[in-house]
Amino acid sequence: MGIPFDITFHPSWWHANTGVSFNRIFFEDPEYRIAADLKMRRLLYDKFGDFGLGEREPQPRPILGSDLIASGYLHSEIMGCEVRYSDENPPEVLCADISDEKLKSIQAPDLDKSESWQRIANQIEFLQKEFGHVNSCINLMGIQNIAMDLRGQKLFMDYYLNSEAVHNLLEACTKVSIEIGTRLKSVSKEMSAGVTAIVKQIASDVYVTSNCTVEMISLETYKSFLLKYDNILADIFKPFGIHHCGQTMEHVVGGYAQIKNMTFAEVGAYSDLEYVREKLPNIHLNARYSPVKLAKVEVSELREDISKLVGKGKPSELLSVSCVGIDKLVSDDQVRNFLKCCKDIKL
């Protein structure tokens, strides 16, 4: 018996191999997305079916968002950011660069009056009518991710100079996250496959918040400003998980260890997995492998890398491995090498 493993491709890979467009139509037209999803799952089977990926005869499924790419944008769009779409990239959130005055006064919008949410609600209604249920794969954006989309890099100065105002912003981001999460949870048993698809093999109901930008702050700043809001989410959405794709999760893991109800953590490539395991002894860890390194790594080194991840992240029953964001510059042979190294792990 081995450990769970998975891969996720970048939209550029999908566009090059299937012609699927990741323009606005993919995210807002459920009929287009379902047709694209069938094509994508069949391609996975054709290329990597011997590793358990994809399906020979995929059937339509009521997917909201996608578990085949990673893309966080909705929460920021609802909060007022402009989003740029393209054929071969995930949605790009343009920073709203809100003013000092807006920082003090910003509030979470009423979703019932949000055009962005209404487009999601319309899709939910369509999927429920067609399938009777919904599989939500919308990326559950982290609190600081949303705040940075709104305020930009000035957020880091705000932590020192405008602490009261920055809490107002973080509270607004938390409120909109709670409202979106509550509505998605009411219609879908799956919650976080749009953050990391590996959860489908571990615990599909876990709420995983995307803390991509937490890599950019200190442990002290995380504890002073963000831990409170992650704990609010963890109180409401159980079980709870953290996605940290940064390269040094060890520098903030002391804060993550104080989050209640946490059962899952995704550990960014190059993080000190052994130290993270020491701080999170009872949490399922998903160890990320770098797609950039995968492009050129020799098979012998790849095998050694995977073996080290397994050794440092043990126990094996609380460990999985994935590589996310593989683009068209990574050959199919290298992808197969990664999958084979993971599959060949002997426990």
Secondary structure, 3 states (H helix, E strand, C coil): CCCCEEEEECHHHHHHHHCCCCCHHHHHCHHHHHHHHHHHHHHHHHHHHHHCCCCCCCCCCCEEECCCCCCCCHHHHHCCCEEEEECCEEEEEECCCCCHHHHHHCCCCCHHHCHHHHHHHHHHHHHHHHHCCCEEECCCECHHHHHHHHHCCHHHHHHHHCHHHHHHHHHHHHHHHHHHHHHHHCCCCCCCCCCCHHHHHCCCCCEEEECHHHHHCCHHHHHHHHHHHHHHHHHHCCCEEEEECCCCHHHCHHHHCCCCCEEEEEECCCCCHHHHHHHCCCCEEEEEECHHHHCCCCHHHHHHHHHHHHHHHCCHHHEEEEEEEECCCCCHHHHHHHHHHHHCCCC
